[in-house]
Amino acid sequence: MAVQGAGVEALLRRVLSRERGRPVLKPNKPLRLKDEVANRRPEKGEATCITEMSVLMACWKQNDFNNMVCSNEVSAFYRCIEKAQAEREKAKTQTLVQGGRLPPKQVTKLLKRYPNLRQDV
């Protein structure tokens, strides 16, 4: 493997050398990082409270969509939703405190505040 790596390095050195007057490979964009990142949305997590929702819908179907008969299932579903939202908020605050990945908007804001040097390589 080391021989192949050295061969690649030698090939790149030969291709990029200025022996022939100019380099063979010329970049079409400047060789520096941009001051922004792509604004991608974070991946969605898995759905929560699916079992409670399916139990609630089964109860509604059996009882002709009567909320009075299915009050226990409705309250269980709402409790599950409140619990999931509390966990989501807790995870969001922990991510900001512990570090981890920053949202793309915040990364772009930081990169604009501290831009790269504007010298071409």
Phi and psi restraints in degrees (range 20) as a CNS / XPLOR table:
assign (resid 1 and name C) (resid 2 and name N)
       (resid 2 and name CA) (resid 2 and name C) 1.0 -65.3 20.0 2
assign (resid 2 and name N) (resid 2 and name CA)
       (resid 2 and name C) (resid 3 and name N) 1.0 -33.3 20.0 2
assign (resid 2 and name C) (resid 3 and name N)
       (resid 3 and name CA) (resid 3 and name C) 1.0 -66.2 20.0 2
assign (resid 3 and name N) (resid 3 and name CA)
       (resid 3 and name C) (resid 4 and name N) 1.0 -40.7 20.0 2
assign (resid 3 and name C) (resid 4 and name N)
       (resid 4 and name CA) (resid 4 and name C) 1.0 -65.9 20.0 2
assign (resid 4 and name N) (resid 4 and name CA)
       (resid 4 and name C) (resid 5 and name N) 1.0 -39.8 20.0 2
assign (resid 4 and name C) (resid 5 and name N)
       (resid 5 and name CA) (resid 5 and name C) 1.0 -63.2 20.0 2
assign (resid 5 and name N) (resid 5 and name CA)
       (resid 5 and name C) (resid 6 and name N) 1.0 -42.0 20.0 2
assign (resid 5 and name C) (resid 6 and name N)
       (resid 6 and name CA) (resid 6 and name C) 1.0 -67.1 20.0 2
assign (resid 6 and name N) (resid 6 and name CA)
       (resid 6 and name C) (resid 7 and name N) 1.0 -36.5 20.0 2
assign (resid 6 and name C) (resid 7 and name N)
       (resid 7 and name CA) (resid 7 and name C) 1.0 -64.4 20.0 2
assign (resid 7 and name N) (resid 7 and name CA)
       (resid 7 and name C) (resid 8 and name N) 1.0 -39.3 20.0 2
assign (resid 7 and name C) (resid 8 and name N)
       (resid 8 and name CA) (resid 8 and name C) 1.0 -67.1 20.0 2
assign (resid 8 and name N) (resid 8 and name CA)
       (resid 8 and name C) (resid 9 and name N) 1.0 -42.1 20.0 2
assign (resid 8 and name C) (resid 9 and name N)
       (resid 9 and name CA) (resid 9 and name C) 1.0 -62.6 20.0 2
assign (resid 9 and name N) (resid 9 and name CA)
       (resid 9 and name C) (resid 10 and name N) 1.0 -41.6 20.0 2
assign (resid 9 and name C) (resid 10 and name N)
       (resid 10 and name CA) (resid 10 and name C) 1.0 -65.0 20.0 2
assign (resid 10 and name N) (resid 10 and name CA)
       (resid 10 and name C) (resid 11 and name N) 1.0 -40.6 20.0 2
assign (resid 10 and name C) (resid 11 and name N)
       (resid 11 and name CA) (resid 11 and name C) 1.0 -63.1 20.0 2
assign (resid 11 and name N) (resid 11 and name CA)
       (resid 11 and name C) (resid 12 and name N) 1.0 -44.8 20.0 2
assign (resid 11 and name C) (resid 12 and name N)
       (resid 12 and name CA) (resid 12 and name C) 1.0 -64.0 20.0 2
assign (resid 12 and name N) (resid 12 and name CA)
       (resid 12 and name C) (resid 13 and name N) 1.0 -40.2 20.0 2
assign (resid 12 and name C) (resid 13 and name N)
       (resid 13 and name CA) (resid 13 and name C) 1.0 -61.2 20.0 2
assign (resid 13 and name N) (resid 13 and name CA)
       (resid 13 and name C) (resid 14 and name N) 1.0 -41.6 20.0 2
assign (resid 13 and name C) (resid 14 and name N)
       (resid 14 and name CA) (resid 14 and name C) 1.0 -68.8 20.0 2
assign (resid 14 and name N) (resid 14 and name CA)
       (resid 14 and name C) (resid 15 and name N) 1.0 -41.7 20.0 2
assign (resid 14 and name C) (resid 15 and name N)
       (resid 15 and name CA) (resid 15 and name C) 1.0 -68.2 20.0 2
assign (resid 15 and name N) (resid 15 and name CA)
       (resid 15 and name C) (resid 16 and name N) 1.0 -39.2 20.0 2
assign (resid 15 and name C) (resid 16 and name N)
       (resid 16 and name CA) (resid 16 and name C) 1.0 -88.4 20.0 2
assign (resid 16 and name N) (resid 16 and name CA)
       (resid 16 and name C) (resid 17 and name N) 1.0 -2.5 20.0 2
assign (resid 16 and name C) (resid 17 and name N)
       (resid 17 and name CA) (resid 17 and name C) 1.0 -72.2 20.0 2
assign (resid 17 and name N) (resid 17 and name CA)
       (resid 17 and name C) (resid 18 and name N) 1.0 158.3 20.0 2
assign (resid 17 and name C) (resid 18 and name N)
       (resid 18 and name CA) (resid 18 and name C) 1.0 -100.7 20.0 2
assign (resid 18 and name N) (resid 18 and name CA)
       (resid 18 and name C) (resid 19 and name N) 1.0 26.2 20.0 2
assign (resid 18 and name C) (resid 19 and name N)
       (resid 19 and name CA) (resid 19 and name C) 1.0 -63.2 20.0 2
assign (resid 19 and name N) (resid 19 and name CA)
       (resid 19 and name C) (resid 20 and name N) 1.0 -36.2 20.0 2
assign (resid 19 and name C) (resid 20 and name N)
       (resid 20 and name CA) (resid 20 and name C) 1.0 -89.6 20.0 2
assign (resid 20 and name N) (resid 20 and name CA)
       (resid 20 and name C) (resid 21 and name N) 1.0 9.9 20.0 2
assign (resid 20 and name C) (resid 21 and name N)
       (resid 21 and name CA) (resid 21 and name C) 1.0 105.1 20.0 2
assign (resid 21 and name N) (resid 21 and name CA)
       (resid 21 and name C) (resid 22 and name N) 1.0 -36.9 20.0 2
assign (resid 21 and name C) (resid 22 and name N)
       (resid 22 and name CA) (resid 22 and name C) 1.0 -152.2 20.0 2
assign (resid 22 and name N) (resid 22 and name CA)
       (resid 22 and name C) (resid 23 and name N) 1.0 155.5 20.0 2
assign (resid 22 and name C) (resid 23 and name N)
       (resid 23 and name CA) (resid 23 and name C) 1.0 -69.3 20.0 2
assign (resid 23 and name N) (resid 23 and name CA)
       (resid 23 and name C) (resid 24 and name N) 1.0 148.1 20.0 2
assign (resid 23 and name C) (resid 24 and name N)
       (resid 24 and name CA) (resid 24 and name C) 1.0 -72.6 20.0 2
assign (resid 24 and name N) (resid 24 and name CA)
       (resid 24 and name C) (resid 25 and name N) 1.0 -42.7 20.0 2
assign (resid 24 and name C) (resid 25 and name N)
       (resid 25 and name CA) (resid 25 and name C) 1.0 -94.0 20.0 2
assign (resid 25 and name N) (resid 25 and name CA)
       (resid 25 and name C) (resid 26 and name N) 1.0 119.1 20.0 2
assign (resid 25 and name C) (resid 26 and name N)
       (resid 26 and name CA) (resid 26 and name C) 1.0 -119.1 20.0 2
assign (resid 26 and name N) (resid 26 and name CA)
       (resid 26 and name C) (resid 27 and name N) 1.0 123.8 20.0 2
assign (resid 26 and name C) (resid 27 and name N)
       (resid 27 and name CA) (resid 27 and name C) 1.0 -67.6 20.0 2
assign (resid 27 and name N) (resid 27 and name CA)
       (resid 27 and name C) (resid 28 and name N) 1.0 141.6 20.0 2
assign (resid 27 and name C) (resid 28 and name N)
       (resid 28 and name CA) (resid 28 and name C) 1.0 -88.4 20.0 2
assign (resid 28 and name N) (resid 28 and name CA)
       (resid 28 and name C) (resid 29 and name N) 1.0 -8.7 20.0 2
assign (resid 28 and name C) (resid 29 and name N)
       (resid 29 and name CA) (resid 29 and name C) 1.0 -130.8 20.0 2
assign (resid 29 and name N) (resid 29 and name CA)
       (resid 29 and name C) (resid 30 and name N) 1.0 158.2 20.0 2
assign (resid 29 and name C) (resid 30 and name N)
       (resid 30 and name CA) (resid 30 and name C) 1.0 -63.8 20.0 2
assign (resid 30 and name N) (resid 30 and name CA)
       (resid 30 and name C) (resid 31 and name N) 1.0 144.1 20.0 2
assign (resid 30 and name C) (resid 31 and name N)
       (resid 31 and name CA) (resid 31 and name C) 1.0 -87.3 20.0 2
assign (resid 31 and name N) (resid 31 and name CA)
       (resid 31 and name C) (resid 32 and name N) 1.0 69.8 20.0 2
assign (resid 31 and name C) (resid 32 and name N)
       (resid 32 and name CA) (resid 32 and name C) 1.0 -151.5 20.0 2
assign (resid 32 and name N) (resid 32 and name CA)
       (resid 32 and name C) (resid 33 and name N) 1.0 159.1 20.0 2
assign (resid 32 and name C) (resid 33 and name N)
       (resid 33 and name CA) (resid 33 and name C) 1.0 -77.6 20.0 2
assign (resid 33 and name N) (resid 33 and name CA)
       (resid 33 and name C) (resid 34 and name N) 1.0 149.9 20.0 2
assign (resid 33 and name C) (resid 34 and name N)
       (resid 34 and name CA) (resid 34 and name C) 1.0 -78.6 20.0 2
assign (resid 34 and name N) (resid 34 and name CA)
       (resid 34 and name C) (resid 35 and name N) 1.0 164.8 20.0 2
assign (resid 34 and name C) (resid 35 and name N)
       (resid 35 and name CA) (resid 35 and name C) 1.0 -94.9 20.0 2
assign (resid 35 and name N) (resid 35 and name CA)
       (resid 35 and name C) (resid 36 and name N) 1.0 25.5 20.0 2
assign (resid 35 and name C) (resid 36 and name N)
       (resid 36 and name CA) (resid 36 and name C) 1.0 -155.1 20.0 2
assign (resid 36 and name N) (resid 36 and name CA)
       (resid 36 and name C) (resid 37 and name N) 1.0 161.9 20.0 2
assign (resid 36 and name C) (resid 37 and name N)
       (resid 37 and name CA) (resid 37 and name C) 1.0 -122.9 20.0 2
assign (resid 37 and name N) (resid 37 and name CA)
       (resid 37 and name C) (resid 38 and name N) 1.0 163.0 20.0 2
assign (resid 37 and name C) (resid 38 and name N)
       (resid 38 and name CA) (resid 38 and name C) 1.0 -66.2 20.0 2
assign (resid 38 and name N) (resid 38 and name CA)
       (resid 38 and name C) (resid 39 and name N) 1.0 139.5 20.0 2
assign (resid 38 and name C) (resid 39 and name N)
       (resid 39 and name CA) (resid 39 and name C) 1.0 -88.8 20.0 2
assign (resid 39 and name N) (resid 39 and name CA)
       (resid 39 and name C) (resid 40 and name N) 1.0 79.1 20.0 2
assign (resid 39 and name C) (resid 40 and name N)
       (resid 40 and name CA) (resid 40 and name C) 1.0 -98.6 20.0 2
assign (resid 40 and name N) (resid 40 and name CA)
       (resid 40 and name C) (resid 41 and name N) 1.0 148.2 20.0 2
assign (resid 40 and name C) (resid 41 and name N)
       (resid 41 and name CA) (resid 41 and name C) 1.0 -84.0 20.0 2
assign (resid 41 and name N) (resid 41 and name CA)
       (resid 41 and name C) (resid 42 and name N) 1.0 144.1 20.0 2
assign (resid 41 and name C) (resid 42 and name N)
       (resid 42 and name CA) (resid 42 and name C) 1.0 -66.1 20.0 2
assign (resid 42 and name N) (resid 42 and name CA)
       (resid 42 and name C) (resid 43 and name N) 1.0 154.4 20.0 2
assign (resid 42 and name C) (resid 43 and name N)
       (resid 43 and name CA) (resid 43 and name C) 1.0 -65.7 20.0 2
assign (resid 43 and name N) (resid 43 and name CA)
       (resid 43 and name C) (resid 44 and name N) 1.0 144.1 20.0 2
assign (resid 43 and name C) (resid 44 and name N)
       (resid 44 and name CA) (resid 44 and name C) 1.0 -76.4 20.0 2
assign (resid 44 and name N) (resid 44 and name CA)
       (resid 44 and name C) (resid 45 and name N) 1.0 143.8 20.0 2
assign (resid 44 and name C) (resid 45 and name N)
       (resid 45 and name CA) (resid 45 and name C) 1.0 -81.3 20.0 2
assign (resid 45 and name N) (resid 45 and name CA)
       (resid 45 and name C) (resid 46 and name N) 1.0 179.7 20.0 2
assign (resid 45 and name C) (resid 46 and name N)
       (resid 46 and name CA) (resid 46 and name C) 1.0 -76.1 20.0 2
assign (resid 46 and name N) (resid 46 and name CA)
       (resid 46 and name C) (resid 47 and name N) 1.0 156.0 20.0 2
assign (resid 46 and name C) (resid 47 and name N)
       (resid 47 and name CA) (resid 47 and name C) 1.0 -69.2 20.0 2
assign (resid 47 and name N) (resid 47 and name CA)
       (resid 47 and name C) (resid 48 and name N) 1.0 145.8 20.0 2
assign (resid 47 and name C) (resid 48 and name N)
       (resid 48 and name CA) (resid 48 and name C) 1.0 -112.0 20.0 2
assign (resid 48 and name N) (resid 48 and name CA)
       (resid 48 and name C) (resid 49 and name N) 1.0 159.4 20.0 2
assign (resid 48 and name C) (resid 49 and name N)
       (resid 49 and name CA) (resid 49 and name C) 1.0 62.7 20.0 2
assign (resid 49 and name N) (resid 49 and name CA)
       (resid 49 and name C) (resid 50 and name N) 1.0 28.9 20.0 2
assign (resid 49 and name C) (resid 50 and name N)
       (resid 50 and name CA) (resid 50 and name C) 1.0 -67.8 20.0 2
assign (resid 50 and name N) (resid 50 and name CA)
       (resid 50 and name C) (resid 51 and name N) 1.0 -42.7 20.0 2
assign (resid 50 and name C) (resid 51 and name N)
       (resid 51 and name CA) (resid 51 and name C) 1.0 -65.7 20.0 2
assign (resid 51 and name N) (resid 51 and name CA)
       (resid 51 and name C) (resid 52 and name N) 1.0 -41.2 20.0 2
assign (resid 51 and name C) (resid 52 and name N)
       (resid 52 and name CA) (resid 52 and name C) 1.0 -63.6 20.0 2
assign (resid 52 and name N) (resid 52 and name CA)
       (resid 52 and name C) (resid 53 and name N) 1.0 -40.1 20.0 2
assign (resid 52 and name C) (resid 53 and name N)
       (resid 53 and name CA) (resid 53 and name C) 1.0 -66.5 20.0 2
assign (resid 53 and name N) (resid 53 and name CA)
       (resid 53 and name C) (resid 54 and name N) 1.0 -39.6 20.0 2
assign (resid 53 and name C) (resid 54 and name N)
       (resid 54 and name CA) (resid 54 and name C) 1.0 -69.4 20.0 2
assign (resid 54 and name N) (resid 54 and name CA)
       (resid 54 and name C) (resid 55 and name N) 1.0 -36.1 20.0 2
assign (resid 54 and name C) (resid 55 and name N)
       (resid 55 and name CA) (resid 55 and name C) 1.0 -64.6 20.0 2
assign (resid 55 and name N) (resid 55 and name CA)
       (resid 55 and name C) (resid 56 and name N) 1.0 -41.8 20.0 2
assign (resid 55 and name C) (resid 56 and name N)
       (resid 56 and name CA) (resid 56 and name C) 1.0 -62.5 20.0 2
assign (resid 56 and name N) (resid 56 and name CA)
       (resid 56 and name C) (resid 57 and name N) 1.0 -45.1 20.0 2
assign (resid 56 and name C) (resid 57 and name N)
       (resid 57 and name CA) (resid 57 and name C) 1.0 -67.1 20.0 2
assign (resid 57 and name N) (resid 57 and name CA)
       (resid 57 and name C) (resid 58 and name N) 1.0 -36.0 20.0 2
assign (resid 57 and name C) (resid 58 and name N)
       (resid 58 and name CA) (resid 58 and name C) 1.0 -64.5 20.0 2
assign (resid 58 and name N) (resid 58 and name CA)
       (resid 58 and name C) (resid 59 and name N) 1.0 -40.5 20.0 2
assign (resid 58 and name C) (resid 59 and name N)
       (resid 59 and name CA) (resid 59 and name C) 1.0 -63.5 20.0 2
assign (resid 59 and name N) (resid 59 and name CA)
       (resid 59 and name C) (resid 60 and name N) 1.0 -44.5 20.0 2
assign (resid 59 and name C) (resid 60 and name N)
       (resid 60 and name CA) (resid 60 and name C) 1.0 -58.7 20.0 2
assign (resid 60 and name N) (resid 60 and name CA)
       (resid 60 and name C) (resid 61 and name N) 1.0 -43.1 20.0 2
assign (resid 60 and name C) (resid 61 and name N)
       (resid 61 and name CA) (resid 61 and name C) 1.0 -64.8 20.0 2
assign (resid 61 and name N) (resid 61 and name CA)
       (resid 61 and name C) (resid 62 and name N) 1.0 -39.9 20.0 2
assign (resid 61 and name C) (resid 62 and name N)
       (resid 62 and name CA) (resid 62 and name C) 1.0 -70.9 20.0 2
assign (resid 62 and name N) (resid 62 and name CA)
       (resid 62 and name C) (resid 63 and name N) 1.0 -29.7 20.0 2
assign (resid 62 and name C) (resid 63 and name N)
       (resid 63 and name CA) (resid 63 and name C) 1.0 -112.3 20.0 2
assign (resid 63 and name N) (resid 63 and name CA)
       (resid 63 and name C) (resid 64 and name N) 1.0 27.6 20.0 2
assign (resid 63 and name C) (resid 64 and name N)
       (resid 64 and name CA) (resid 64 and name C) 1.0 55.3 20.0 2
assign (resid 64 and name N) (resid 64 and name CA)
       (resid 64 and name C) (resid 65 and name N) 1.0 43.5 20.0 2
assign (resid 64 and name C) (resid 65 and name N)
       (resid 65 and name CA) (resid 65 and name C) 1.0 56.4 20.0 2
assign (resid 65 and name N) (resid 65 and name CA)
       (resid 65 and name C) (resid 66 and name N) 1.0 42.7 20.0 2
assign (resid 65 and name C) (resid 66 and name N)
       (resid 66 and name CA) (resid 66 and name C) 1.0 -96.8 20.0 2
assign (resid 66 and name N) (resid 66 and name CA)
       (resid 66 and name C) (resid 67 and name N) 1.0 116.1 20.0 2
assign (resid 66 and name C) (resid 67 and name N)
       (resid 67 and name CA) (resid 67 and name C) 1.0 -70.4 20.0 2
assign (resid 67 and name N) (resid 67 and name CA)
       (resid 67 and name C) (resid 68 and name N) 1.0 -28.5 20.0 2
assign (resid 67 and name C) (resid 68 and name N)
       (resid 68 and name CA) (resid 68 and name C) 1.0 -65.6 20.0 2
assign (resid 68 and name N) (resid 68 and name CA)
       (resid 68 and name C) (resid 69 and name N) 1.0 -39.4 20.0 2
assign (resid 68 and name C) (resid 69 and name N)
       (resid 69 and name CA) (resid 69 and name C) 1.0 -72.5 20.0 2
assign (resid 69 and name N) (resid 69 and name CA)
       (resid 69 and name C) (resid 70 and name N) 1.0 -34.1 20.0 2
assign (resid 69 and name C) (resid 70 and name N)
       (resid 70 and name CA) (resid 70 and name C) 1.0 -100.7 20.0 2
assign (resid 70 and name N) (resid 70 and name CA)
       (resid 70 and name C) (resid 71 and name N) 1.0 29.1 20.0 2
assign (resid 70 and name C) (resid 71 and name N)
       (resid 71 and name CA) (resid 71 and name C) 1.0 -64.5 20.0 2
assign (resid 71 and name N) (resid 71 and name CA)
       (resid 71 and name C) (resid 72 and name N) 1.0 -35.2 20.0 2
assign (resid 71 and name C) (resid 72 and name N)
       (resid 72 and name CA) (resid 72 and name C) 1.0 -64.6 20.0 2
assign (resid 72 and name N) (resid 72 and name CA)
       (resid 72 and name C) (resid 73 and name N) 1.0 -42.7 20.0 2
assign (resid 72 and name C) (resid 73 and name N)
       (resid 73 and name CA) (resid 73 and name C) 1.0 -67.1 20.0 2
assign (resid 73 and name N) (resid 73 and name CA)
       (resid 73 and name C) (resid 74 and name N) 1.0 -39.3 20.0 2
assign (resid 73 and name C) (resid 74 and name N)
       (resid 74 and name CA) (resid 74 and name C) 1.0 -63.3 20.0 2
assign (resid 74 and name N) (resid 74 and name CA)
       (resid 74 and name C) (resid 75 and name N) 1.0 -46.1 20.0 2
assign (resid 74 and name C) (resid 75 and name N)
       (resid 75 and name CA) (resid 75 and name C) 1.0 -66.1 20.0 2
assign (resid 75 and name N) (resid 75 and name CA)
       (resid 75 and name C) (resid 76 and name N) 1.0 -36.3 20.0 2
assign (resid 75 and name C) (resid 76 and name N)
       (resid 76 and name CA) (resid 76 and name C) 1.0 -64.9 20.0 2
assign (resid 76 and name N) (resid 76 and name CA)
       (resid 76 and name C) (resid 77 and name N) 1.0 -39.6 20.0 2
assign (resid 76 and name C) (resid 77 and name N)
       (resid 77 and name CA) (resid 77 and name C) 1.0 -64.7 20.0 2
assign (resid 77 and name N) (resid 77 and name CA)
       (resid 77 and name C) (resid 78 and name N) 1.0 -45.2 20.0 2
assign (resid 77 and name C) (resid 78 and name N)
       (resid 78 and name CA) (resid 78 and name C) 1.0 -66.2 20.0 2
assign (resid 78 and name N) (resid 78 and name CA)
       (resid 78 and name C) (resid 79 and name N) 1.0 -37.3 20.0 2
assign (resid 78 and name C) (resid 79 and name N)
       (resid 79 and name CA) (resid 79 and name C) 1.0 -62.3 20.0 2
assign (resid 79 and name N) (resid 79 and name CA)
       (resid 79 and name C) (resid 80 and name N) 1.0 -42.0 20.0 2
assign (resid 79 and name C) (resid 80 and name N)
       (resid 80 and name CA) (resid 80 and name C) 1.0 -63.1 20.0 2
assign (resid 80 and name N) (resid 80 and name CA)
       (resid 80 and name C) (resid 81 and name N) 1.0 -41.4 20.0 2
assign (resid 80 and name C) (resid 81 and name N)
       (resid 81 and name CA) (resid 81 and name C) 1.0 -64.0 20.0 2
assign (resid 81 and name N) (resid 81 and name CA)
       (resid 81 and name C) (resid 82 and name N) 1.0 -44.8 20.0 2
assign (resid 81 and name C) (resid 82 and name N)
       (resid 82 and name CA) (resid 82 and name C) 1.0 -61.7 20.0 2
assign (resid 82 and name N) (resid 82 and name CA)
       (resid 82 and name C) (resid 83 and name N) 1.0 -40.9 20.0 2
assign (resid 82 and name C) (resid 83 and name N)
       (resid 83 and name CA) (resid 83 and name C) 1.0 -64.4 20.0 2
assign (resid 83 and name N) (resid 83 and name CA)
       (resid 83 and name C) (resid 84 and name N) 1.0 -42.4 20.0 2
assign (resid 83 and name C) (resid 84 and name N)
       (resid 84 and name CA) (resid 84 and name C) 1.0 -66.0 20.0 2
assign (resid 84 and name N) (resid 84 and name CA)
       (resid 84 and name C) (resid 85 and name N) 1.0 -39.5 20.0 2
assign (resid 84 and name C) (resid 85 and name N)
       (resid 85 and name CA) (resid 85 and name C) 1.0 -66.7 20.0 2
assign (resid 85 and name N) (resid 85 and name CA)
       (resid 85 and name C) (resid 86 and name N) 1.0 -38.2 20.0 2
assign (resid 85 and name C) (resid 86 and name N)
       (resid 86 and name CA) (resid 86 and name C) 1.0 -64.7 20.0 2
assign (resid 86 and name N) (resid 86 and name CA)
       (resid 86 and name C) (resid 87 and name N) 1.0 -41.3 20.0 2
assign (resid 86 and name C) (resid 87 and name N)
       (resid 87 and name CA) (resid 87 and name C) 1.0 -65.0 20.0 2
assign (resid 87 and name N) (resid 87 and name CA)
       (resid 87 and name C) (resid 88 and name N) 1.0 -38.9 20.0 2
assign (resid 87 and name C) (resid 88 and name N)
       (resid 88 and name CA) (resid 88 and name C) 1.0 -64.2 20.0 2
assign (resid 88 and name N) (resid 88 and name CA)
       (resid 88 and name C) (resid 89 and name N) 1.0 -43.6 20.0 2
assign (resid 88 and name C) (resid 89 and name N)
       (resid 89 and name CA) (resid 89 and name C) 1.0 -65.3 20.0 2
assign (resid 89 and name N) (resid 89 and name CA)
       (resid 89 and name C) (resid 90 and name N) 1.0 -39.7 20.0 2
assign (resid 89 and name C) (resid 90 and name N)
       (resid 90 and name CA) (resid 90 and name C) 1.0 -64.0 20.0 2
assign (resid 90 and name N) (resid 90 and name CA)
       (resid 90 and name C) (resid 91 and name N) 1.0 -42.1 20.0 2
assign (resid 90 and name C) (resid 91 and name N)
       (resid 91 and name CA) (resid 91 and name C) 1.0 -65.5 20.0 2
assign (resid 91 and name N) (resid 91 and name CA)
       (resid 91 and name C) (resid 92 and name N) 1.0 -36.5 20.0 2
assign (resid 91 and name C) (resid 92 and name N)
       (resid 92 and name CA) (resid 92 and name C) 1.0 -65.4 20.0 2
assign (resid 92 and name N) (resid 92 and name CA)
       (resid 92 and name C) (resid 93 and name N) 1.0 -43.7 20.0 2
assign (resid 92 and name C) (resid 93 and name N)
       (resid 93 and name CA) (resid 93 and name C) 1.0 -69.5 20.0 2
assign (resid 93 and name N) (resid 93 and name CA)
       (resid 93 and name C) (resid 94 and name N) 1.0 -35.7 20.0 2
assign (resid 93 and name C) (resid 94 and name N)
       (resid 94 and name CA) (resid 94 and name C) 1.0 -66.0 20.0 2
assign (resid 94 and name N) (resid 94 and name CA)
       (resid 94 and name C) (resid 95 and name N) 1.0 -37.5 20.0 2
assign (resid 94 and name C) (resid 95 and name N)
       (resid 95 and name CA) (resid 95 and name C) 1.0 -63.7 20.0 2
assign (resid 95 and name N) (resid 95 and name CA)
       (resid 95 and name C) (resid 96 and name N) 1.0 -41.1 20.0 2
assign (resid 95 and name C) (resid 96 and name N)
       (resid 96 and name CA) (resid 96 and name C) 1.0 -69.7 20.0 2
assign (resid 96 and name N) (resid 96 and name CA)
       (resid 96 and name C) (resid 97 and name N) 1.0 -34.6 20.0 2
assign (resid 96 and name C) (resid 97 and name N)
       (resid 97 and name CA) (resid 97 and name C) 1.0 -76.2 20.0 2
assign (resid 97 and name N) (resid 97 and name CA)
       (resid 97 and name C) (resid 98 and name N) 1.0 -45.2 20.0 2
assign (resid 97 and name C) (resid 98 and name N)
       (resid 98 and name CA) (resid 98 and name C) 1.0 -80.1 20.0 2
assign (resid 98 and name N) (resid 98 and name CA)
       (resid 98 and name C) (resid 99 and name N) 1.0 -17.9 20.0 2
assign (resid 98 and name C) (resid 99 and name N)
       (resid 99 and name CA) (resid 99 and name C) 1.0 108.3 20.0 2
assign (resid 99 and name N) (resid 99 and name CA)
       (resid 99 and name C) (resid 100 and name N) 1.0 -124.3 20.0 2
assign (resid 99 and name C) (resid 100 and name N)
       (resid 100 and name CA) (resid 100 and name C) 1.0 82.2 20.0 2
assign (resid 100 and name N) (resid 100 and name CA)
       (resid 100 and name C) (resid 101 and name N) 1.0 -150.2 20.0 2
assign (resid 100 and name C) (resid 101 and name N)
       (resid 101 and name CA) (resid 101 and name C) 1.0 -87.6 20.0 2
assign (resid 101 and name N) (resid 101 and name CA)
       (resid 101 and name C) (resid 102 and name N) 1.0 134.7 20.0 2
assign (resid 101 and name C) (resid 102 and name N)
       (resid 102 and name CA) (resid 102 and name C) 1.0 -88.6 20.0 2
assign (resid 102 and name N) (resid 102 and name CA)
       (resid 102 and name C) (resid 103 and name N) 1.0 149.4 20.0 2
assign (resid 102 and name C) (resid 103 and name N)
       (resid 103 and name CA) (resid 103 and name C) 1.0 -65.0 20.0 2
assign (resid 103 and name N) (resid 103 and name CA)
       (resid 103 and name C) (resid 104 and name N) 1.0 149.7 20.0 2
assign (resid 103 and name C) (resid 104 and name N)
       (resid 104 and name CA) (resid 104 and name C) 1.0 -56.5 20.0 2
assign (resid 104 and name N) (resid 104 and name CA)
       (resid 104 and name C) (resid 105 and name N) 1.0 -35.7 20.0 2
assign (resid 104 and name C) (resid 105 and name N)
       (resid 105 and name CA) (resid 105 and name C) 1.0 -62.6 20.0 2
assign (resid 105 and name N) (resid 105 and name CA)
       (resid 105 and name C) (resid 106 and name N) 1.0 -41.4 20.0 2
assign (resid 105 and name C) (resid 106 and name N)
       (resid 106 and name CA) (resid 106 and name C) 1.0 -71.0 20.0 2
assign (resid 106 and name N) (resid 106 and name CA)
       (resid 106 and name C) (resid 107 and name N) 1.0 -36.9 20.0 2
assign (resid 106 and name C) (resid 107 and name N)
       (resid 107 and name CA) (resid 107 and name C) 1.0 -64.3 20.0 2
assign (resid 107 and name N) (resid 107 and name CA)
       (resid 107 and name C) (resid 108 and name N) 1.0 -44.3 20.0 2
assign (resid 107 and name C) (resid 108 and name N)
       (resid 108 and name CA) (resid 108 and name C) 1.0 -61.6 20.0 2
assign (resid 108 and name N) (resid 108 and name CA)
       (resid 108 and name C) (resid 109 and name N) 1.0 -40.7 20.0 2
assign (resid 108 and name C) (resid 109 and name N)
       (resid 109 and name CA) (resid 109 and name C) 1.0 -61.4 20.0 2
assign (resid 109 and name N) (resid 109 and name CA)
       (resid 109 and name C) (resid 110 and name N) 1.0 -43.0 20.0 2
assign (resid 109 and name C) (resid 110 and name N)
       (resid 110 and name CA) (resid 110 and name C) 1.0 -67.6 20.0 2
assign (resid 110 and name N) (resid 110 and name CA)
       (resid 110 and name C) (resid 111 and name N) 1.0 -39.3 20.0 2
assign (resid 110 and name C) (resid 111 and name N)
       (resid 111 and name CA) (resid 111 and name C) 1.0 -67.6 20.0 2
assign (resid 111 and name N) (resid 111 and name CA)
       (resid 111 and name C) (resid 112 and name N) 1.0 -34.3 20.0 2
assign (resid 111 and name C) (resid 112 and name N)
       (resid 112 and name CA) (resid 112 and name C) 1.0 -69.5 20.0 2
assign (resid 112 and name N) (resid 112 and name CA)
       (resid 112 and name C) (resid 113 and name N) 1.0 -34.3 20.0 2
assign (resid 112 and name C) (resid 113 and name N)
       (resid 113 and name CA) (resid 113 and name C) 1.0 -70.1 20.0 2
assign (resid 113 and name N) (resid 113 and name CA)
       (resid 113 and name C) (resid 114 and name N) 1.0 -37.5 20.0 2
assign (resid 113 and name C) (resid 114 and name N)
       (resid 114 and name CA) (resid 114 and name C) 1.0 -121.8 20.0 2
assign (resid 114 and name N) (resid 114 and name CA)
       (resid 114 and name C) (resid 115 and name N) 1.0 77.9 20.0 2
assign (resid 114 and name C) (resid 115 and name N)
       (resid 115 and name CA) (resid 115 and name C) 1.0 -72.3 20.0 2
assign (resid 115 and name N) (resid 115 and name CA)
       (resid 115 and name C) (resid 116 and name N) 1.0 164.1 20.0 2
assign (resid 115 and name C) (resid 116 and name N)
       (resid 116 and name CA) (resid 116 and name C) 1.0 -72.2 20.0 2
assign (resid 116 and name N) (resid 116 and name CA)
       (resid 116 and name C) (resid 117 and name N) 1.0 160.4 20.0 2
assign (resid 116 and name C) (resid 117 and name N)
       (resid 117 and name CA) (resid 117 and name C) 1.0 -67.3 20.0 2
assign (resid 117 and name N) (resid 117 and name CA)
       (resid 117 and name C) (resid 118 and name N) 1.0 145.5 20.0 2
assign (resid 117 and name C) (resid 118 and name N)
       (resid 118 and name CA) (resid 118 and name C) 1.0 -94.3 20.0 2
assign (resid 118 and name N) (resid 118 and name CA)
       (resid 118 and name C) (resid 119 and name N) 1.0 30.6 20.0 2
assign (resid 118 and name C) (resid 119 and name N)
       (resid 119 and name CA) (resid 119 and name C) 1.0 -94.6 20.0 2
assign (resid 119 and name N) (resid 119 and name CA)
       (resid 119 and name C) (resid 120 and name N) 1.0 139.2 20.0 2
assign (resid 119 and name C) (resid 120 and name N)
       (resid 120 and name CA) (resid 120 and name C) 1.0 -80.9 20.0 2
assign (resid 120 and name N) (resid 120 and name CA)
       (resid 120 and name C) (resid 121 and name N) 1.0 146.3 20.0 2
